[in-house]
Amino acid sequence: MKFTKYTLDNGLRLIVHQDKSTPIVAFNVLYDVGARDEDEKLTGFAHLFEHLMFGGSKNIAEFDKPLQAVGGQNNAFTSNDITNYYITLPKQNIDTAFWLESDRMLDLAFTPKSLEVQRNVVIEEFKQRYLNQPYGDLWLLLRPLAYKEHPYKWATIGKEIKHIEDAKMEDVKAFFKAHYNPNNAVLCIAGDVDPEEMLEKTNYWFGGIKNQGDYTRNLPKEPKQTEARFLEVERDVPQSAIYKAWHMCDRMHPDYYAFDLATDVLSRGNSSRLYQTLVKEKELFTDISAYQMGSSDEGLFVISGKVKNGVDINVANLAILDCIKEVQKYPVSNQELTKVKNKVESTNAFTHMNVLNKAMKLAYFELLGDANWANEEAEKYNQVSIDDIQRVMKETIVPSNCSTLYYKAKN
């Protein structure tokens, strides 16, 4: 992906990727703020702002209406690390995207009505998605089991509903001033656009926005886990489940790629280790997966599975450990490694066919340090060796580093 990079005087980073194959332009604004940047007594604010940012700004009462009038669409997502807002629209109407995004960065409308409406939306989402649906409270249980100091110990939705219920206007405004600033954002524009013209427009629409705060991230480092942790709960769910999490490296560590391929060896596709052994052969699970969280700070390597009804959950847990020992003791085959590398390569190729995916990816890697790292990922996966996978599994996927959650179905 070729791109041009600029930095405005106010610190806003601009990435422009010219793609003449599509009449649609992706306009992506990525803010360097997530749930990890919240006060432990005021959690859920990053996600609350994902909603508040659509409640209108000082000069624009409605965000969606003018965008829909010019054939545009928009959405957003929040994680523990980032908050991302995106618009797609025909290229001839790109000024509408500049107008909308710059105005809400400049001066979001903080009205009691808007706060109350979005507060109720988030509270309802907390109840529906996390408290009143099967396995919904998984991360509300597993995160604080695995993390004791780092703010990854609470989920993006927040630690508890009460924090959003009690959110005061002054707290909301303070969070906005600390994080929603030009020097804390990356704007990536991808489509059939001219880079110099986009720079000119960005200077016009965003150049006059001043930084309101100067946030310095200083998060507590999670201590090394030295003892296995265990939690068992009972819930009204159709099947018992097992969730196992091990601490691993951060997103930019060289070993990240070995961990990611290890999860693919274990569970990507019906020919993977866990599926073949635990679902097809031993019939202990109905489904099982391995994945890593991709966290900016030190993250988690997770294995989770739904236990087949009638199977002893302890037997199922031991079977997972046996599969791990196999990978640790015997190197994966060249065929296995080639297969998962090919799947990563094809996924990457399909990602680059979508202009919005490209915009989000370039913005994300620029936030991590350099947009060009997006172009280097394929080679980093290719460089992972069989020995690398065996090494990270031996060093990291050990009992003393594991947090296990038994999520048992009520009898």
C-alpha positions in Angstrom: 0.0 0.0 0.0 1.6 3.2 -1.1 0.7 6.3 0.9 1.8 9.8 1.7 2.2 11.0 5.3 1.9 14.5 6.7 1.8 16.0 10.2 -0.1 19.3 10.8 1.2 22.0 13.1 -1.3 20.9 15.8 0.0 17.4 15.7 -2.7 15.7 13.7 -1.2 12.9 11.6 -2.6 12.5 8.1 -2.2 9.4 5.9 -3.4 9.5 2.3 -3.6 6.3 0.2 -4.5 6.8 -3.4 -6.7 4.0 -4.9 -8.1 4.9 -8.3 -10.0 1.6 -8.6 -13.0 2.8 -6.5 -15.3 5.9 -6.5 -15.8 5.4 -2.8 -13.5 7.2 -0.3 -12.8 5.9 3.3 -12.4 8.7 5.8 -11.0 7.1 9.0 -10.2 9.0 12.3 -8.4 6.9 14.9 -8.0 8.3 18.4 -5.3 7.0 20.7 -7.7 6.3 23.6 -9.3 3.2 24.9 -10.6 1.6 28.1 -7.0 1.3 29.4 -6.9 5.1 29.7 -9.8 5.3 32.1 -9.9 6.0 35.8 -10.6 2.7 37.6 -13.5 4.5 39.4 -14.9 5.9 36.1 -14.7 3.0 33.6 -16.7 2.7 30.4 -16.0 6.3 29.3 -14.1 5.5 26.1 -17.1 3.4 25.0 -19.6 6.0 26.2 -17.8 8.5 23.9 -18.2 6.2 20.9 -21.9 6.9 21.4 -21.6 10.6 22.4 -19.7 11.4 19.3 -22.8 10.7 17.3 -25.0 12.9 19.4 -24.1 16.0 17.5 -21.6 18.8 17.7 -21.8 22.5 18.4 -22.6 23.5 14.8 -24.2 20.2 13.6 -27.2 19.0 15.6 -27.4 15.6 13.8 -24.4 13.7 12.5 -26.1 11.0 10.4 -28.6 13.1 8.5 -26.3 15.2 6.3 -24.0 12.2 5.7 -26.9 10.1 4.5 -28.0 12.9 2.2 -24.7 12.6 0.3 -24.7 8.8 0.1 -22.4 8.2 3.0 -22.3 5.7 5.8 -20.5 5.7 9.1 -19.8 3.7 12.3 -17.3 3.4 15.1 -15.7 0.9 17.5 -13.9 1.0 20.8 -11.4 -1.4 22.3 -9.2 -1.4 25.4 -6.6 0.4 23.2 -8.2 2.6 20.6 -11.4 4.3 19.5 -12.0 4.4 15.7 -14.5 6.4 13.7 -15.0 5.9 10.0 -17.0 7.2 7.1 -17.4 5.9 3.5 -18.9 8.1 0.9 -18.6 9.1 -2.8 -15.4 11.0 -3.4 -17.1 14.1 -4.8 -18.8 14.5 -1.4 -15.7 14.2 0.8 -16.1 17.8 2.1 -19.1 16.5 4.1 -16.8 14.1 5.9 -14.2 16.8 6.7 -17.0 19.1 7.9 -18.6 16.5 10.2 -15.4 15.0 11.7 -13.6 18.3 12.3 -16.6 19.9 14.0 -17.0 17.1 16.5 -13.3 17.1 17.2 -13.5 20.9 17.7 -16.5 21.1 19.9 -18.7 18.2 20.8 -22.2 19.1 22.0 -22.3 18.4 25.7 -25.9 18.7 26.6 -27.7 17.1 29.5 -30.1 15.5 27.0 -27.4 14.0 24.9 -25.5 12.6 27.9 -28.7 11.1 29.3 -29.8 9.6 26.0 -26.4 7.9 25.4 -26.0 7.0 29.0 -29.2 5.0 28.8 -28.2 3.4 25.5 -24.9 2.2 27.0 -26.6 0.9 30.2 -29.1 -1.0 28.1 -26.2 -2.4 26.0 -24.4 -3.5 29.2 -27.5 -5.3 30.4 -28.3 -7.0 27.0 -24.9 -8.0 25.8 -23.0 -8.6 29.0 -25.5 -9.6 31.7 -28.6 -11.0 30.0 -27.2 -13.2 27.3 -25.4 -16.6 27.5 -21.7 -16.3 28.3 -22.1 -12.5 28.1 -20.2 -11.8 31.3 -17.2 -13.9 30.3 -14.8 -11.0 30.0 -16.2 -9.4 33.1 -14.9 -12.5 34.8 -11.8 -13.5 32.9 -10.1 -10.1 32.6 -9.9 -9.4 36.4 -8.8 -13.0 36.9 -5.9 -12.6 34.5 -5.0 -8.9 35.3 -4.4 -7.6 38.8 -2.8 -4.2 38.1 -3.0 -3.2 34.4 -6.3 -1.5 33.3 -6.9 -4.4 30.9 -8.6 -5.9 34.0 -11.8 -4.3 33.0 -13.7 -4.7 29.7 -14.4 -2.0 27.2 -18.0 -1.7 28.3 -16.7 -0.8 31.8 -16.2 -2.4 35.1 -19.8 -2.0 36.3 -23.0 -0.2 35.2 -22.8 2.1 38.2 -19.8 4.0 36.7 -21.9 5.0 33.7 -25.0 5.7 35.8 -23.0 8.1 38.0 -21.1 9.8 35.2 -21.2 13.6 35.7 -21.0 16.2 33.0 -17.7 17.6 34.3 -16.1 14.1 34.2 -17.3 13.6 30.6 -16.0 17.0 29.5 -12.6 16.3 31.2 -12.3 13.0 29.4 -13.0 14.7 26.0 -10.4 17.4 26.6 -7.8 14.9 27.6 -8.1 12.6 24.7 -10.0 14.0 21.7 -7.3 16.2 20.4 -5.5 16.6 17.1 -2.2 15.4 18.5 -3.9 12.3 19.8 -5.4 11.3 16.4 -4.6 9.8 13.0 -6.7 10.7 10.0 -6.4 8.3 7.1 -8.1 9.0 3.8 -8.1 6.2 1.2 -9.6 6.3 -2.3 -9.4 8.1 -5.6 -8.0 11.3 -4.1 -5.0 13.5 -4.6 -2.7 13.6 -1.6 -1.8 17.3 -1.9 -5.5 18.2 -2.2 -6.3 16.2 0.9 -3.5 17.9 2.8 -5.0 21.3 1.8 -8.5 20.3 2.9 -7.2 18.8 6.1 -5.3 22.0 7.0 -8.5 24.0 6.2 -10.9 21.9 8.3 -8.6 20.6 11.1 -5.6 22.9 11.1 -7.2 25.5 13.4 -8.3 23.0 16.1 -6.2 23.5 19.2 -5.2 20.8 21.6 -7.2 21.1 24.8 -5.2 18.8 27.0 -1.8 17.1 27.2 -2.4 13.4 28.2 0.6 11.3 29.1 0.0 7.6 29.3 1.6 6.1 32.4 0.0 2.8 33.0 1.0 0.3 35.7 2.8 -2.8 34.3 1.2 -6.1 35.1 3.4 -8.1 37.4 4.6 -11.5 36.1 2.1 -14.2 37.0 3.8 -16.9 39.1 0.8 -19.0 40.2 -2.1 -20.7 38.3 -5.4 -18.9 38.9 -8.8 -20.5 38.8 -12.4 -19.4 38.9 -15.6 -21.5 38.7 -19.0 -20.0 38.1 -22.5 -21.5 37.3 -24.8 -19.9 34.8 -28.0 -20.6 33.0 -26.3 -21.6 29.7 -26.9 -24.6 27.4 -23.3 -26.0 27.8 -20.4 -25.7 30.1 -17.4 -23.9 28.8 -13.7 -23.6 29.5 -11.6 -20.4 29.1 -7.9 -20.4 29.6 -5.7 -17.3 29.3 -1.9 -16.9 29.4 0.0 -13.6 29.5 2.0 -13.0 26.3 3.9 -10.2 24.6 2.5 -6.9 23.3 1.4 -6.2 19.7 4.8 -4.8 18.5 7.0 -7.5 20.0 8.7 -9.7 17.4 7.2 -12.8 19.1 3.7 -11.6 18.4 3.7 -13.2 15.0 4.8 -16.6 16.3 2.0 -16.5 18.9 -0.5 -15.6 16.2 0.6 -18.5 14.0 0.5 -20.8 17.0 -3.2 -20.0 17.5 -3.8 -20.8 13.9 -2.0 -24.2 14.1 -4.1 -25.0 17.1 -7.5 -23.9 15.9 -7.8 -22.3 12.4 -9.9 -24.6 10.3 -11.2 -28.1 10.6 -7.8 -29.6 10.1 -6.3 -27.8 13.1 -4.9 -29.6 16.1 -7.6 -28.7 18.7 -10.5 -29.3 16.3 -9.2 -32.6 15.0 -8.3 -34.0 18.4 -10.9 -32.6 20.8 -14.0 -32.1 18.6 -13.7 -34.9 16.0 -11.7 -37.7 17.5 -12.3 -37.5 21.3 -15.7 -35.7 21.0 -15.1 -33.7 24.2 -16.0 -30.3 22.8 -18.6 -29.0 20.3 -16.4 -26.1 19.3 -13.0 -24.9 20.4 -10.7 -22.0 19.4 -7.4 -20.4 20.2 -6.6 -16.7 19.6 -4.6 -13.8 20.9 -5.9 -10.4 21.9 -3.6 -8.3 19.8 -3.2 -5.8 22.7 -1.0 -2.8 22.5 0.4 -3.7 25.9 1.2 -7.2 27.0 -1.9 -9.2 26.0 -3.4 -12.7 26.4 -3.2 -16.0 24.5 -6.6 -17.6 24.9 -8.1 -21.1 24.4 -11.8 -21.4 24.8 -14.3 -24.1 24.1 -17.8 -25.4 24.7 -17.8 -28.7 26.5 -20.0 -31.4 25.0 -22.9 -32.2 27.3 -22.2 -35.2 29.5 -18.4 -34.8 29.4 -16.6 -34.1 32.7 -15.2 -30.6 32.5 -12.0 -31.6 34.2 -11.4 -34.3 31.6 -12.0 -31.7 28.9 -9.5 -29.3 30.5 -6.8 -32.0 30.7 -7.3 -32.8 27.1 -6.5 -29.1 26.2 -3.3 -29.3 28.2 -2.3 -32.5 26.4 -2.7 -30.8 23.0 -0.5 -28.0 24.2 2.1 -30.4 25.4 2.2 -32.0 22.0 3.0 -28.7 20.3 5.6 -28.0 23.0 7.3 -31.4 22.8 7.1 -32.1 19.0 7.7 -29.3 16.4 4.8 -28.5 14.1 5.4 -29.8 10.6 6.5 -27.8 7.6 3.1 -28.5 6.0 1.2 -27.2 9.0 3.3 -24.0 9.2 3.0 -23.4 5.4 -0.7 -23.9 5.6 -1.3 -21.3 8.3 1.1 -18.8 6.6 -0.8 -19.2 3.4 -4.1 -18.5 5.2 -2.6 -15.4 6.7 -1.4 -14.2 3.3 -4.8 -14.8 1.7 -6.6 -13.0 4.5 -4.2 -10.0 4.1 -4.7 -9.9 0.3 -8.5 -9.9 0.7 -8.2 -7.1 3.3 -6.3 -5.0 0.8 -9.2 -5.2 -1.6 -11.4 -3.0 0.6 -10.6 0.7 0.8 -12.0 1.0 4.3 -9.9 -1.9 5.6 -6.8 -0.3 4.1 -7.6 3.1 5.7 -8.1 1.5 9.1 -5.0 -0.6 8.9 -2.7 2.3 7.9 -4.1 4.5 10.6 -3.6 1.7 13.2 0.0 1.1 12.4 0.7 4.8 12.3 -0.7 4.9 15.8 1.6 2.1 16.8 4.6 3.9 15.3 4.8 3.8 11.6 2.1 3.3 8.9 4.6 1.4 6.7 4.6 -1.5 9.2 1.3 -2.4 7.6 3.3 -3.3 4.5 5.9 -5.3 6.4 3.5 -7.6 8.2 3.4 -10.3 5.6 7.2 -10.7 5.7 7.2 -10.8 9.5 4.7 -13.7 9.4 6.9 -15.4 6.7 10.0 -15.2 8.9 8.4 -17.2 11.7 10.1 -20.5 12.0 9.0 -23.9 13.5 11.5 -23.3 16.3 9.9 -19.9 17.0 6.5 -21.4 17.6 7.8 -24.2 19.8 9.9 -21.7 21.8 7.1 -19.3 22.6 4.8 -22.2 23.5 7.4 -23.6 25.9 8.2 -20.3 27.5 4.8 -18.9 27.8 2.0 -21.5 27.8 2.9 -22.9 31.2 0.7 -23.6 34.2 2.0 -20.8 36.4 1.1 -18.3 33.8 -2.4 -19.5 33.2 -5.8 -18.2 34.4 -8.6 -20.8 34.0 -12.3 -20.1 34.1 -14.8 -22.9 34.4 -18.1 -21.5 33.1 -20.5 -24.3 34.1 -24.0 -24.9 33.1 -26.5 -25.2 35.9 -27.8 -28.7 36.3 
